[in-house]
Amino acid sequence: MSSILQDYRDAIKNSNIVVVESGRKCKQVVRIIRAKCRKQKFVGFDVEWVTEDGERKPIALLQLSTGDGYCGLLRLCKMVSIPKCLSALLSDPDIIKLGVAPFDDAEKMLSDYNCKTKGTVDLRHLAALTGHNVSGLKGLSESILNVQMEKSIEVRCSNWSADSLTDKQIDYAAADAILAVEIYKELFTDFARVYGEPITCHQILMYRDIKFNQYETSCPSYCHQELLLLPVPYYMVNNVGCFLVAAQLERPCCSGHQRA
């Protein structure tokens, strides 16, 4: 891999980024995302909010990006209510919501808008399984995509509830969702390289809605054999014992969670 990192703005320049500020426009964008998810059942997923005097305000922006680079920046702070079609998309467990700590973002959506989000998969699960150093989205982007992301406090802690978003805010927010998808695609290739076989829907969905714990991934049970043989994921606790952390999952028969 080249030691020269590509700027994230160049990496997303061919993406179709749509800023949404009304319920009506949101419905249109969600319909497009839904249609695209018939073939590739995953989206990049992230949220932004404002913190004032140490208090987190409700989520102001929801980012969703499809496998072909269509990215909706949904300004929830500008909408009277969450459209039902968006709630249905987020609560659909068969459409994977990809990101770093998406489980935590889902909890914020529930707390702020009483909107359930199902089907979250933390990229760090897959990164750990393929031998990558587990880190945040910026670190994964650099090590897996060779793309340098913008994570300055100036943009990250900017006013996401402003009357209009700046170009820097739009690029920053879109990159989080778009690059999450690109990292996911590359992890498919890495999985085949490491284990000699492609990852399947069942193996991915084993980690659906499982909160990531970095300490657990270093334990012996977090390995390929368990990924293949166990109906649900187990984790070691202090290298002593195992415990069940998810309910039994049905084996999906679709191919929509594949790389291409």
Secondary structure by P-SEA (a helix, b strand, c coil): cccccccccccccccbbbbbccaaaaaaaaaaaaaaaccccccccbbbbbbcccccccccbbbbbccccccccccccccccccaaaaaaaacccccccccaaaaaaaaaaaaccccccccccaaaaaaaaccccccaaaaaaacccbbbbbcccccccccccccccaaaaaaaaaaaaaaaaaaaaaaaaaaaacccccccccccccccbbbbccccccccccccccccccbbbbbcccccccccccccccccccccccc
